[in-house]
Amino acid sequence: MLIMTERTDRLRKLRREPPPLRSVEVVERVERSPRLLRITLAGDGLRTLVVDQPAASVRLLVPSPDDNRLEMPTWDGNEFLLADGSRPLLRTFTPLRVDNEQGHVDVEIVRHEGGAVSGWAETARPGDPAAVSGPGRGFDLPDGVARLILLGDETALPAVGQLIEWAPGGVDVEAHVEVISDEAVVEMPGHHGDDAVTWHLSVSDPPGSALVEVVRSLSTADLPDITHLWAAGEAAAMQAIRSHLFTDLGLPRSRATVRGYWKPARDQSD
């Protein structure tokens, strides 16, 4: 048992340390929709934040809701931890407009009750402290792809919008977005624009059910070699999508990008 414990400890510390946290402050808070808030952050460290792929990620650290004091965590070899050993309020978001000259970055946060970071966003005011780490990996369109199928829930809206806007003109884009309210529907950017998006309203089903059904309706004939499928959203739904694509259909893993973005509140605090 001791040997296994020591081995586990060594393996835990093999994780690569993420980019350092950069101090920032809120400069603007905009309601993009009744379900989505856009927060603009500024800091000198953002002048060197290079995000050269769509659907990339940054980690956003926000203060404790008790005193609005921002404590920088340290990397313990496996995760960021505060001085008392607790986990900080640190969540992952898609960086939108990155302005290196001004040292600005925008993130969009889904409004929902009980979420620590979404609660912070509701009351964020200019000058409030935060920190950003990143970027994490984005998406690189494989060679030979002429059709891109996008699937995402409300948390993936920023990434889906980026991919629609970024997709080359010769690539046919088809997007499916699941929302829990019509209030979540927003205008999508890019030359493909709103014509590329089918909105799916899902209120009572488990999160991601509409996206899973879209994928389960696909056959191998619907996914020729020129097609790449990108999906992001609730973790269990994304696992069901992986299972259908890679196990049921036998699709090569190089032909799809599937990312779990979040878990329900019973499994995490935000």
N, C-alpha and C positions, 0 to 999 in steps of 0.2 A: 504493500500500500504506500509506503514511504517513497519507493522508487517511482511509482506511478504519479504521485503528487509532485515530485521534483521534475519529472518529465513534463507534466502538464504546465508547471510554472515556466519551464524553459520555452515551451511552445507558445504560451501566452505572450511572451516577450519578443516573439519573432515578428509581430505586426509592425509594419512600417509606420513611422511617426508621420502624421499628417502635417501639411504646411502650418506654420505658426499662426497664432491668432493675431489679427491686426486691429488695433483700437479704432473705433469709429463712433460717430454720433448720428442721431436722427436729424435730418434736415427737412423732411417733408413726409406727410402721411396723406394718401389719397384713397378715396373709396372708388375702386374700379367698378365694383358692382356691390349689391347688398350682401354678397357672399365672399367678396375678395377685396383685401386691402393691399395697396402698393406702398411700401416703405422705401424711401430714399435715404441711403446712408452715406456719410462722407468721412474721409480720413486720409492723411498723407500716405498711409500704407497701401491704399487702393490705387495709387498712381502706378504701382508695379504689379497689380493684379491682372494677369494676362489670361483671358478666356477666349480661346480661338476655336472652340467647337460649340455647336448648339446642344441644348439639353445637358449642359454641364451642371456642376453643383458647387455650392459653398455651404459651410457650416456657420450658422448664426448663433452667437452666444448673447443671451440677454440677462439682465440683472434679476436678483431675487425679488419676487413680488412684495416682500415684506418691507424693504427699505430702499428699493431702486439703486442699491449699491452693486457695482459690477466687480466681481472677484474673478481674476484670471485663474483658470485651472492649470494643472500641470499634467503632462503625459506620463503615465506610469508603466509604459511598455505595452499596454493593451487598450487603454481608454483615457480620456481626460477626466480628472478628478479634482475636486476642491480640497482645501487644506484639511477639512474634517473627514475626508474620505467619501463624501457624498458626490453624486453626479450633478454636474451643472445643467442649467437650462440651455441645452445645445441641440439644435435641430438643423436638418439639411433642407436647402431650398435651391431653386434654379436662379442663378444670377441673370437678370435681364439686361437692361442698358448698363454697360460699363463704360464710364467716362474717365479714362486715365488722366487726362489733362486736368479735370476738375477734382479728381479723386472721389468719384461718386459711383455707387452701384444701387440698382433697384432690385428688391425682392418682393414677391407677392405671397400673401399669407391667407389661407382659407379661414374665414370667420366661423368659429364653432365654440359652443359652451364647454367649459372644463379644460380647455387646452391652455397650458402655461404660456407658450409663446404667442398663441393667438390672443390670449388675454392681455399680454404685454402690448401687442400691436394695437389693441383697441384704445389704449390710453397713451400710446407713445406720442411724445411731443418733441419739437426741435430742441436739440441739446441733450436729450437723453442718451446715456452711454450704451454701447454694445460692442461686439467684436466679431470679426469675420475671418474664417480660415478657408483657404482654397486656392485654386479650384480643384474639384474632383473631375473625373473623366466625363467627357461628353460623348457625342455620337459622330461617327465617321462613316459616311455612306460607302458601302462596298462597291468595288468596280463592277460595272455591268448592270447595275440596278436601274430599272426604268419605271418601277412602280413601288411606292412606299405606302404601307398601311400603318396608320397611327391609331393607338388606342390609349385612352387615359381617363382618369376621374378628375375631380376638381383640383386635387393637389398637383396633377400633371398638366393643368391648363397652360402655365407659362412655358413648359417644355414643348408641348404640342404646338403652341403658337410659334415658338422659335423655329421648330422643324418645318412648319408650313411656310414660314417666311424665307427660310434658308434654302429649301429644296430647289435644285436647279430647274430651269424652265422646261427641260426635256423629260422630267420625272413626273409621272402621274401620281398625285397625292390623294389618298382617301383617309379621312380621319373620323373616328368615333369617340365621342366624349360623353361620359356618364355624369349626370348632375342629380342632386336630390331636390332641386327646385328650379323653376323657370327663371328665378332671379339670378341664377348662376350663369346664364347664357350671356356671353360677351362677344363683341366684335373681334374677329380673328384677323391677323395681319397678313401681309404678303400678296404676291400676285395670284396665288391660289385662293386666298381669302376665304370668305364664309361658304363659298360653293363647295369647298372640300370637306366640310364638317357635317356629320349627322349627329344630332343631340339625342341622348337617350335619358329619359326621366325615370329614375329608380328611387322609390320612396320606402317601400316596406321590405324589399329583398335585402339579403346580406350585401354589403358594399362590394361593388365590382361585378355583380351578377349579370348586368346588361352586357358588360364587356366580355365576360366569359361566354355568354350566349352567342355573341357576334363571332368569336373565334371558333366555337363548336359548330357553327354553321358552315365553316370553311372546310373544303376538301383539298386533297393534294392538287386537283385540277385548278383550284382557285389560287394556288401558290406556286406558279411556275418559277423557273430559275431567276427570272428578271425581277422578282418580287422580294422585298425585305419587309418584315413586320416588326414594328417597335411598339412596346406596351409598357405602361407604368401605372402604378396605383397601389391599392390595398394588397398586402403581402399574400394573403390566402388566395385571393382572386388571381394574382399573378402566378402563383404556383399551379393553380388549375389550368391556366393558359399554357404554361410550360408543359404540363402533362399532356394536354391534347396535341400540342404542336410536335413535341419531341418523342412522345411515347405512342400516342394513338396514330398520328400521321407519319411518324418517322422522319420529320423534317430535320435536316442537318442544323446543328446549333448555330452555324455561321449565318443562317438565313433569318434569324430572329434575335431581337434584343428585348429582353423582358426584365423589368426592374421593380422590385417591391419597395414602395416609397414609405409606407406607414402600416401600423397595426392598430386595431381598435383600442379604445381607452382602457379596457380591462387588461391589456397587455403592455401598455405604456402610458406615460403621463401626459402625452400630447397627441 
